[in-house]
Amino acid sequence: MEYTTLVAVYNRLSATDATGEKRAILADVFADAGGALPRLVVLVWGRLGPAYDRPELGVSSSLALEAVCRATGAAKSAVRERWRETGDLGSAAAWAAEHGGQQTLFAESLTVDRVHERLREVATFAGEGSRTRRVDAVAGLVADADPDEACYVVRTVLGHVRVGVGEGLIRDALADAFLDGSDAAVAAIESAYQVTSDYPLVAERAREAGLDGVQALDISLGRPVRAMLAAKAASLDAGLSSAAGPDDRIHCEYKYDGVRVQLHVDDEIRVFTRRLADVTAQFPDVVRAVERGIEGPAILDGEVVGYDPATLGGDAAARAPVPFQELSTRVKRERGVERVAAEVPVVFHAFDYLYNGATLLDRPLADRLDRLESRLTPISPRPAGDPAVAGLELATAARTSADDPDPAAALYRAALETGHEGLVLKDPTAPYTPGRRVGRLLKLKPTMEPLDLVVTRAKYSEGRRSGLLGRLSLACRDEAASEAGDPALREVGRLSTGYTDDELAALTDRLEARVVARDGRAVDLQPGVVLEVEYEEIQRSDAYDSGYALRFPRFLGTRADLGLADVDTLARVEHLYESQ
């Protein structure tokens, strides 16, 4: 398939905000895709593989800009200006392809296969010279592209095709394209996706085997299952009442402040995060513990928690968990992995058992936990070992009933006193429901932690506060954006409530001293003013370049004691989002 055909689809999708129209467009495209179906399913989503196969291209915005300028001959300053005006480097690339002035004498037309394969190849570049090879590869595609194609090549490289397609639209379009489009068909596609995390697989099965084939898809080693999610409990009593099973029993366990992971154990051991990233290479100490303590084949759900190494070796209750931001340094680390494994030792706390050669998803939780206990041999953490070995154990838990809340209350106090987040309350009779927030699984924790964020832009208020900068854009730090020249701040929301007139006047004085550009009543700022902000929750959002948005943010105070280096990270925002 020619890449220009896919670009035409992108343009049709971006030209409408109507969900029904987008669904119809995708259904037609999928139905006529032929052998290109698996690639189209992920490319319209802005990805290069299934949800659990997301190669890291290592191409930052600054490298993509360099590639665009090299391919088109456009001046970097001119492309930057278009980028600033539109907020979209893809649109800037389209402008550069049309106005850059550099022409390729022997351009090779782009195909969907070529773009897909070349970008997946970029993810394999490593070692000396890999930066140059990445830029060359992207520049090679842009050089052969027309303006529209250049736009979407760059957007795909950066992971944001900006056409309004998400999991739900793909699900519905597949149900229309290959089944009858009914609610039952949509539910079947959804269920298959939740247990496989693989829309290309689901799409091909729906086309080849219809509804029966889709319903036959099940959990499998090497393909992570979407995690079962907990709803919020308003209070301990309310949570116990909602989570109680038919026999009034409730399983209570620690809610840990770590990284939720899924272990796949067979001849090969793999570690996946809740977001389906493969972090096996980042946790060799966990792999060593699993080799000793878990009999395969098996798939386990649990939490990796980091601990102060000085507190290990004795009573588990005496362990001191490290802040999540310290643990998160292990998740994306590529160098010095073994050294950091000793500096930030972890324990894997297992709390569910999903597979033992056959699916256990439909079995009651109590049965799954009994099987887990029989197949897990506890391993004590050995951070000082050479090499380090992680700890391996069952999650700290207790059984109680709605009529006897004391054991749950005691466990909740113990969890908080030992530095963990709270409690998870579970119905012992419930099956495992991938990808769903259900009332049979509840979390109880104190209110959301505030964030320290920096003000990047602002706008003057209306009415009696019209002379004050009361509409503030807030950003976190993106530690992964380490390349020189790449923006390291990602916006997460806009703040307009919580301050008194006096607080806002003082804040305006500080912000106006940092104005670097004005556009009517809006100003761009030199980042440096850090605010403490509370909020109701964190949501996914394409409105901000962080990919997240604070819901109902509220000003708590100005942090004059903090600088840019102290601003909360995108990794922490992601963690708070996932732990809600």
Buried (B, 14 or more C-beta within 10 A) or exposed (E): BEBBEBBEBBEBBBEBEEEEEBBBBBBBBBBEBEEBBBBBBBBBBBBBBBBBBBBEBBBBBBBBBBBBBBBBBBBBEBBBEBBEEEEBBBBBBBBBBBBBEEEEEEEEEBBBEBBBEBBBEBBEBEEEEEBEBBBBBBBBBBBBBBBBBBBBBBBBBBBBBBBBBEBEBBBBBBBBBBBEBEEEBBEBBBBBBBBBBBBBBBBBBBBEBBBEBBBEBBBBBEBBBBBBBBBEBEEBEBBBBBBBBEEEBBBBBBBBBBBBBBBBBBEEBBBBBBBBBBBBEBBBBBBBBBBEBBEBBBBBBBBBBBBBBEBBEEEBEEBEBBEBEEBBBBBEBEEEBEEBBBBBBBBBBBBBBBBBEEBBBEBBBBBBBEBBEEBBEEBBBBBEEEEBBBBBBBBBBBBBBBEEBEBBBEBBEBBBEBBBBBBBBBBBBBBBBBBBBBEBBBBBBEEBBBBBBBBBBBBBBEEEBEEBBBBBBBBBBBBBBEBEBBBBBBBBBBBBEBBEEEEBBBBBEBBEEBEEEEEEEBBBBEBBBBBBBBBEEBBEBEEBBBBBBBEEBBBBBBBEEBEEEEBBBBBBBBBBBBBB
